[in-house]
């Protein structure tokens, strides 16, 4: 069943709109006058995260369902977030990732081609670069992924170039570094199962849901020996999608932009900042290095700043952790879990 909507509403199809980043993009779309149409199979998405438009349950591999939803809403553009994103799982089960991330994107693109929708924003990743050859990483860095997850995203970027050349579909791929934080109003936030992101894992320790946080290696060539990563607030990521949508109205082609802060924070810095924000004890265990973990991953977002005017509003680690903690804390209170 699909909802009936008036023809004067501007609609954007958001695949994976019930997920972490997709739901924040839906809120940002609503704030600038669009109605986001969430299309999600709810494998990892949450119905409670869909607050700013209708939820249509469906899989990106289901062409009939895609056709039904696209025909009903006639969106002017698509934001594509629906993907599996666990790097380790992609190594163990590459078929799952190529089928969903690559074949799913292909099914979606063919549907857009047949429905004459020519604007597409793709949720890509810094994992397409592989091991960094220079720092910070800019868009002209070689793309040599080291896992099936990164490969599946890079293949979609290539598809987008080919679909533009053949069918005129215009696209912008946004290569995120480490998405973090939560909606500053506390309406939505990060909830994964299993959880693999550093900040929510540390917050679980602060809240007493985990006994300790494991640091995977403290002997890297960094100032404090722990890995450095570029954390970018999820609301700033969502804002970049709005700017990309506006850019697509006047551009032609298939291009890509990095989304990062341009500066990194070490694992130790994140833990110490979380201690300050939460005022909770966070026990630490030192573990072995993980294979394939570079010492530093920092993105250069000069291009999107210059060309689209993107300016992160939450570039400091304190505000990123504070918004994440507020969301985390409120959710745990609702679930009646203990907080330190």
C-alpha positions in Angstrom: 0.0 0.0 0.0 1.3 3.5 -0.9 0.0 6.8 0.5 -1.6 9.3 -1.8 0.2 12.7 -2.0 -0.6 16.0 -3.7 1.2 16.8 -6.8 2.7 20.0 -5.5 4.8 18.3 -2.9 8.5 17.9 -3.7 9.4 14.3 -3.1 12.8 12.6 -2.7 13.1 8.8 -2.6 15.5 7.9 0.3 16.6 4.2 0.2 17.8 3.2 3.7 15.9 6.2 5.1 15.2 4.2 8.3 18.9 3.9 9.1 21.3 6.0 11.0 22.5 8.4 8.3 19.4 8.1 6.0 17.0 9.2 8.8 19.1 12.3 9.5 19.0 13.1 5.7 15.2 12.7 5.9 15.0 15.3 8.7 17.2 17.7 6.7 15.1 17.2 3.6 11.9 18.0 5.5 13.5 21.1 6.9 14.0 22.6 3.4 10.5 21.7 2.1 10.9 18.2 0.7 8.9 15.1 1.6 11.3 12.2 2.0 9.9 8.8 0.9 11.7 6.2 3.0 12.3 2.9 1.2 13.8 0.4 3.6 13.7 -3.4 4.1 14.1 -2.8 7.9 16.9 -5.4 8.2 19.0 -2.7 9.9 16.6 0.3 9.8 14.1 1.2 12.5 10.5 2.3 11.9 10.8 4.7 14.9 13.4 6.7 12.8 10.9 7.5 10.1 9.3 10.7 11.2 9.2 13.1 8.3 7.4 11.2 5.5 6.0 7.8 4.6 7.7 4.5 5.1 7.5 2.1 2.2 8.9 -1.3 3.1 10.8 -2.9 0.3 14.2 -4.2 -0.9 16.4 -2.6 -3.5 16.7 -5.9 -5.2 12.9 -6.1 -5.7 12.3 -4.4 -9.0 8.5 -4.8 -9.0 8.3 -3.1 -5.5 10.6 -0.3 -6.6 8.5 0.3 -9.7 5.3 0.5 -7.6 6.8 3.0 -5.1 8.4 5.2 -7.8 5.3 5.3 -9.9 3.2 6.2 -6.9 5.3 9.0 -5.6 7.2 10.2 -8.7 10.2 11.5 -6.8 12.4 14.1 -8.5 15.6 12.5 -7.1 17.0 9.6 -5.1 19.3 9.5 -2.1 20.7 6.0 -1.9 21.8 4.9 1.6 20.6 1.3 1.5 23.8 -0.9 1.9 25.4 -3.4 4.1 28.4 -1.8 5.8 30.3 -4.2 8.1 33.8 -4.5 6.7 34.7 -7.7 8.5 31.5 -9.4 7.4 32.2 -8.3 3.8 35.5 -10.3 4.0 33.7 -13.4 5.4 30.6 -13.2 3.1 31.5 -11.2 0.0 28.5 -12.5 -1.9 26.1 -10.8 0.5 27.8 -7.5 -0.2 28.1 -7.7 -3.9 24.5 -8.8 -4.2 23.0 -6.1 -2.0 25.4 -3.2 -2.5 26.2 -3.7 -6.1 23.4 -5.6 -7.7 20.9 -3.7 -5.5 22.2 -0.4 -6.8 22.1 -1.7 -10.3 18.4 -2.7 -9.9 17.7 0.8 -8.5 19.5 2.6 -11.3 17.7 0.6 -14.0 14.4 1.6 -12.3 15.4 5.2 -12.3 16.4 5.0 -16.0 13.0 3.5 -16.9 11.1 6.1 -14.8 13.1 9.0 -16.3 14.6 10.1 -12.9 17.9 11.7 -13.6 19.3 12.9 -10.2 21.0 10.5 -7.8 23.0 11.0 -4.6 25.1 8.1 -3.5 26.3 7.2 0.0 29.8 6.2 -0.7 32.8 5.7 1.6 36.5 6.5 2.2 36.9 2.7 2.1 37.1 3.1 -1.7 40.6 4.5 -1.3 42.1 1.5 0.5 45.3 2.0 2.4 46.2 5.7 2.3 49.2 6.7 0.2 49.1 10.3 1.4 47.4 12.3 4.1 45.0 14.0 4.2 43.2 12.0 1.5 41.8 14.0 -1.4 39.4 12.9 -4.2 42.3 12.3 -6.6 43.8 9.7 -4.3 44.0 6.3 -6.0 41.0 4.0 -5.3 42.3 0.6 -4.4 39.9 -0.9 -1.8 41.2 -3.7 0.4 37.8 -5.4 1.2 34.6 -6.4 -0.6 32.7 -3.6 1.2 34.9 -0.9 -0.3 35.0 -2.7 -3.7 31.2 -2.9 -3.8 30.9 0.9 -3.2 33.6 1.7 -5.8 31.8 -0.4 -8.4 28.6 1.6 -7.8 30.6 4.8 -8.4 31.8 3.3 -11.7 28.2 2.4 -12.6 27.1 6.0 -12.0 29.7 7.2 -14.5 28.4 4.7 -17.1 24.8 5.4 -16.4 25.4 9.1 -16.9 27.2 8.5 -20.2 24.5 6.1 -21.5 21.3 7.5 -19.9 22.0 11.0 -18.7 21.6 10.2 -14.9 23.4 12.9 -13.0 25.0 11.9 -9.7 27.1 13.0 -6.8 28.9 10.4 -4.6 29.7 11.4 -1.1 32.6 9.6 0.4 32.2 9.7 4.2 34.9 9.2 6.7 33.7 8.2 10.2 30.0 9.2 10.7 29.4 10.0 14.4 27.1 12.0 16.7 23.3 12.3 16.7 20.5 14.7 16.0 21.0 17.7 18.3 17.2 17.7 19.0 17.5 14.1 20.3 14.8 12.8 17.8 17.0 10.2 16.1 20.5 8.7 16.6 22.8 5.8 16.2 21.6 2.3 17.0 23.2 -0.7 15.3 23.0 -4.4 16.0 25.8 -5.4 16.1 27.4 -2.1 17.1 30.9 -1.6 15.7 31.4 2.1 15.8 33.8 3.4 18.4 31.8 6.3 20.0 28.6 4.3 20.7 30.8 1.4 22.0 32.5 3.8 24.4 29.2 5.2 25.5 27.9 1.7 26.3 30.9 1.4 28.7 30.1 4.8 30.2 26.5 3.7 30.7 27.4 0.4 32.3 26.2 -1.8 29.4 29.7 -3.0 28.6 32.5 -3.6 31.1 35.3 -2.0 29.1 36.5 -0.7 25.7 39.2 -2.5 23.8 41.8 -0.4 22.0 43.1 -2.4 19.1 46.8 -1.5 19.3 48.6 1.3 21.1 51.9 1.1 19.3 51.0 2.9 16.1 53.2 5.8 14.7 50.9 8.4 16.1 51.4 10.9 19.0 49.7 8.6 21.6 50.2 5.3 19.8 46.5 4.8 19.0 44.8 5.0 15.6 43.6 8.4 14.4 40.3 8.8 12.5 38.3 11.6 11.0 34.9 11.9 12.7 32.2 13.8 10.9 28.9 14.6 12.5 25.9 12.9 11.0 23.9 16.2 10.8 26.8 17.7 8.8 26.6 14.6 6.5 22.9 15.2 6.0 23.5 18.9 5.2 26.0 17.9 2.5 23.2 15.8 0.9 21.0 18.8 0.7 23.7 20.9 -0.9 24.4 18.0 -3.3 20.7 17.9 -4.3 20.8 21.6 -5.1 24.0 21.1 -7.1 22.5 18.3 -9.2 19.8 20.7 -10.5 22.5 22.7 -12.4 25.3 20.2 -13.0 25.9 17.5 -15.6 28.0 14.5 -15.0 29.0 12.1 -12.2 31.3 13.5 -9.5 32.4 12.7 -6.0 33.2 14.6 -2.8 34.9 13.7 0.4 33.0 14.3 3.7 35.5 14.7 6.5 36.7 17.3 9.1 40.2 17.4 7.7 41.6 16.6 11.1 41.7 13.4 13.1 41.2 12.3 16.7 43.0 9.4 18.2 41.2 6.5 20.0 42.6 7.8 23.3 41.4 11.3 22.6 37.9 10.0 21.9 37.9 8.0 25.1 39.2 10.9 27.2 36.6 13.3 25.6 33.8 10.8 26.4 35.0 10.6 30.0 34.7 14.4 30.3 31.3 14.6 28.6 29.7 11.7 30.5 31.6 12.1 33.8 31.7 8.3 33.9 34.4 5.8 34.4 35.5 4.1 31.1 37.8 1.1 31.7 40.2 0.3 28.9 41.8 -2.9 27.7 44.7 -2.9 25.2 44.2 -5.5 22.5 46.1 -6.7 19.4 46.2 -4.6 16.2 43.5 -5.5 13.7 44.7 -6.5 10.2 44.3 -3.7 7.7 44.0 -0.8 10.2 46.0 2.1 9.0 47.5 4.4 11.7 45.8 7.5 10.3 42.7 8.1 8.1 42.0 11.8 7.6 40.0 13.2 4.7 40.5 16.4 2.7 37.1 18.0 2.2 38.4 21.2 0.5 36.6 20.4 -2.8 33.0 20.2 -1.3 33.7 23.3 0.9 34.8 25.3 -2.2 32.3 24.0 -4.7 29.2 23.5 -2.6 29.9 25.8 0.3 29.7 23.0 2.9 30.8 24.0 6.4 30.5 21.4 9.2 28.6 22.8 12.1 29.9 20.2 14.6 33.6 19.9 13.8 34.9 19.6 17.4 34.9 16.3 19.2 33.1 17.6 22.3 29.9 18.5 20.4 30.0 15.2 18.4 30.2 13.2 21.6 27.7 15.4 23.5 25.0 14.8 20.9 25.7 11.1 20.8 25.6 10.9 24.6 22.3 12.8 24.9 20.7 10.4 22.4 22.3 7.3 24.0 21.4 8.4 27.5 17.7 9.1 26.7 17.4 5.8 24.9 18.8 3.9 27.8 16.5 5.7 30.2 13.6 4.6 28.1 14.9 1.1 28.0 15.4 1.3 31.8 19.1 0.4 31.5 21.6 1.5 34.2 23.7 4.7 33.6 26.7 5.4 35.8 
